[in-house]
Amino acid sequence: MEKFDFIAGDPRFSGVVPFEKKLWLSSPTMHGDEQKWVDDAIQTNWVSTVGANINEVEKQIAEFVGVRYAVGLSQGTAALHLATKLAGEKLYGQAKPNAGTLAGKKVFASDMTFDASINPIAYEDGDAVFIDTEYDTWNMSPEALEKAFEIYPEVRLVVIAHLYGTPGKMDELKAVCDKHGALIVEDAAESLGAKYLLNGEWVETGALGDYNCISFNGNKIITGSAGGMFLTNSREDAEKVRKWSTQSREAAPWYQHEEIGYNYRMSNIIAGVVRGQIPYLAEHMAQKKAIYERYEAGLKDLPVKMNPWDAEKSMPNFWLSCMIIDRDAMAPSVRGEVDYLYRSEPGKSSPSEILDAIASINAEGRPIWKPMHMQPIYRSHPFITAEGSGRARSNAYIAGSGVDVGADIFARGLCLPSDNKMTPAQQDAVIDMIRRCFA
């Protein structure tokens, strides 16, 4: 059977016409100002890792987020790596050249996220301990984090990601970390522009941790095609990250190195694209919010819910609109490591069926991030839920519910097309396909 032949033979999908052009999950949106600043970099011959674009972008983003310093880097992943490395050095001292700053140390980390949040722990020779998710925001559970400290009281570093542009429960998470003397690396790669009400004050994500990171990857709310930033209120930390990102050169007339360094600095051309995007951040956020609200209205009578957020304590940037199917409306569905199977049932559906249906009209959706504790590379790492260890909980004689929140959201959830260039008519077609899946 050819891919999507099942659509042609299913009466629920009769009359469906695919889009002529691909409708992406979240693609870059250019406005023209980007070309101006890229051309300026080329015409002035500042095309390497120094220049006016980098200086201006660092200044503007620092001011917007509300921190004193920003360091432009080649990727959000580079920012996360150097933030994690810096936290390790602050906690445990400078590492040997052949070892990471977290060697032999455990680090608590968000479980349901992209692996770029987590891999820097391994880069620095640390061992990630994954903290389960909570249903209210789909972010790290404060209860599970507290339980993790009971099990591993020696841990002093926590990596917290904000999923799909929605801030986590930062007041509760910070209180737990403060209680146990732990530092926070904040992964705000997906949430630039989102705010959280902390101690009565609205604070931008990217300013909520001890070490903070954002991304300008091609699919983010604003983009440089690549790029990221380390954000901090510490001049010393900013200077250290800037040094590391330029191969740790010392102030000598020759190439002198006293620390391991990296080629992580942002280029002036990438910075030019970001510089042209910054004025449109609010516009992009408004467009993303409108997409979320149209989905919410169009799907309101189906057995599904949109990705949640706390209206009293947070203002998401609505980067991606997601949905989760009610448990009693889930049709049979299984996933292997790379393949999947599902069965259609009247009035029910599954993420895989909906994603296939959306793809059949030339639109891109995606599964929810597969939790890190389920990834083959990290299956030997500890995983902590609000009840304790989340590993080996299938024995019928073990007390407790054994609920794995991240795995449940992954099983029932999916990311919907959220491109801010999507027209209402295109979104209506996507909504129609979802509704047909439940027919």
Secondary structure, DSSP 8 states (H G I E B T S, - for coil): --TTHHHHT-GGGTT----SS-B-SS-----SHHHHHHHHHHHTT--SS-SHHHHHHHHHHHHHHT-SEEEEESBHHHHHHHHHHHHHHHHH----TTS-TTTT-EEEEESSS-GGGTHHHHHTT-EEEEE-B-TTTSSB-HHHHHHHHHH-TT--EEEEE-GGG----HHHHHHHHHHTT-EEEEE-TT-TT-EEEETTEEEETTSSSSEEEEE-BTTSSS--BSBEEEEES-HHHHHHHHHHHBTTB-SSSS--BSS---B-B--HHHHHHHHHHGGGHHHHHHHHHHHHHHHHHHTTTSSEEE----TTTEE----S-EEEE-GGGB--EEE-SS-EEE--BTTBB-HHHHHHHHHHTTB--EE----GGGSGGGTTS-EEETTEE-TT---TTS-S----HHHHHHHHEEE----TT--HHHHHHHHHHHHHHT-
